[in-house]
Amino acid sequence: MPVVNLHAAGIDLGSKSHFVCVSQDNVKEFGVFTIDLHAIARHLKEHEVQTVAIESTGFYWRPLYLLLLDYGFEVVLVNARHLKNVKGHKTDVVDCKWLQLLHSIGLLSNSFQPNEC
């Protein structure tokens, strides 16, 4: 399938770490504290990412979502139920790569978000 979002990233969020995929061969793990979220945004800027896909899992997405918006990124909040996981062993690296791939080829749609998260 053709790439429609050339500068897309996928982020798998967790309670202890976040995995950021800016390309299929570039995945990096970050912590979950505010300083780490800023490091994620800087990492995305360094790689010229313009749009980011994250799953709306629990409440982990909210702080990063708002911070990325403040940094000027387009953030696509994806309903986890709408994603089909890759068959086989599930890992955070596989999940963020899957998000990045689906987002880069335009197969993810944004979830409804009220005006205030």
Phi, psi and omega per residue, in radians:
M1 nan 2.556 -3.134
P2 -1.279 2.558 3.092
V3 -1.385 2.204 3.127
V4 -1.901 -0.388 3.077
N5 -2.045 1.572 -3.065
L6 -1.112 -0.548 -3.048
H7 -1.989 0.978 -3.077
A8 -1.863 2.541 3.063
A9 -2.224 2.775 3.037
G10 -2.212 2.414 -3.119
I11 -2.227 2.178 3.033
D12 -1.681 2.104 -3.057
L13 -1.695 2.489 3.100
G14 -2.522 3.034 -3.111
S15 -1.322 -0.441 -3.097
K16 -1.974 -0.371 3.113
S17 -2.805 2.781 3.078
H18 -2.096 2.377 3.099
F19 -1.870 2.213 -3.058
V20 -1.999 2.182 3.109
C21 -2.006 1.994 3.095
V22 -1.727 -0.272 2.992
S23 -2.792 2.902 -3.054
Q24 -1.104 -0.323 3.110
D25 -1.963 0.307 -3.120
N26 -2.422 1.628 3.116
V27 -2.128 2.368 -3.130
K28 -2.365 2.471 3.116
E29 -1.690 2.398 3.116
F30 -2.243 2.787 3.039
G31 -1.354 -3.001 -3.024
V32 -2.027 0.019 -3.119
F33 -1.439 2.901 -3.073
T34 -0.945 -0.751 3.126
I35 -1.058 -0.622 3.120
D36 -1.217 -0.659 3.125
L37 -1.128 -0.672 3.058
H38 -1.152 -0.639 3.090
A39 -1.114 -0.654 3.077
I40 -1.073 -0.837 -3.125
A41 -1.063 -0.737 3.111
R42 -1.124 -0.711 3.111
H43 -1.056 -0.769 3.123
L44 -1.110 -0.740 3.108
K45 -1.096 -0.742 3.138
E46 -1.033 -0.547 -3.122
H47 -1.711 0.232 3.058
E48 1.028 0.530 3.082
V49 -1.232 2.428 3.113
Q50 -1.997 -0.500 -3.074
T51 -2.353 2.453 -3.020
V52 -2.283 2.357 3.053
A53 -1.873 2.258 3.047
I54 -2.329 2.622 3.091
E55 -1.446 2.535 3.082
S56 -1.518 1.148 -3.095
T57 -1.630 2.118 3.114
G58 0.907 -2.342 3.107
F59 -1.945 0.051 -3.069
Y60 -1.113 -0.454 -3.050
W61 -1.312 -0.476 -2.963
R62 -1.046 -0.930 -3.114
P63 -1.066 -0.753 -3.127
L64 -1.205 -0.712 3.113
Y65 -0.965 -0.898 -3.111
L66 -1.136 -0.702 3.134
L67 -1.139 -0.741 3.139
L68 -1.131 -0.656 3.053
L69 -1.065 -0.742 3.119
D70 -1.083 -0.556 3.112
Y71 -1.396 -0.096 3.079
G72 1.647 0.205 3.109
F73 -1.422 2.622 2.892
E74 -1.438 2.187 -3.107
V75 -2.040 2.148 3.094
V76 -1.764 2.000 3.132
L77 -1.621 2.001 -2.995
V78 -1.810 2.295 3.041
N79 -1.222 2.119 -3.084
A80 -1.022 -0.501 3.133
R81 -1.200 -0.369 -3.129
H82 -1.511 -0.125 3.132
L83 -1.615 2.461 3.036
K84 -1.839 2.057 -3.112
N85 -1.239 2.649 3.063
V86 -1.156 2.400 3.108
K87 -1.162 2.533 -3.138
G88 1.973 -2.816 -3.080
H89 -1.244 2.203 3.140
K90 -1.489 2.234 3.033
T91 -2.383 2.830 3.117
D92 -1.116 -0.643 3.123
V93 -1.128 -0.788 3.118
V94 -1.067 -0.738 -3.118
D95 -1.099 -0.787 -3.112
C96 -1.226 -0.582 3.083
K97 -1.178 -0.677 3.123
W98 -1.125 -0.783 3.089
L99 -1.046 -0.793 -3.121
Q100 -1.091 -0.763 -3.133
L101 -1.106 -0.899 -3.129
L102 -1.069 -0.665 3.139
H103 -1.224 -0.682 -3.112
S104 -1.157 -0.512 3.131
I105 -1.718 0.141 2.985
G106 1.373 0.451 -3.092
L107 -1.696 0.070 -3.141
L108 -1.861 2.450 3.071
S109 -1.999 2.615 -3.098
N110 -1.316 2.373 3.056
S111 -1.315 2.706 3.052
F112 -1.123 2.385 3.081
Q113 -2.312 2.228 3.063
P114 -1.145 2.905 -3.103
N115 -1.000 -0.624 3.114
E116 -2.063 2.233 -3.130
C117 -1.334 nan nan
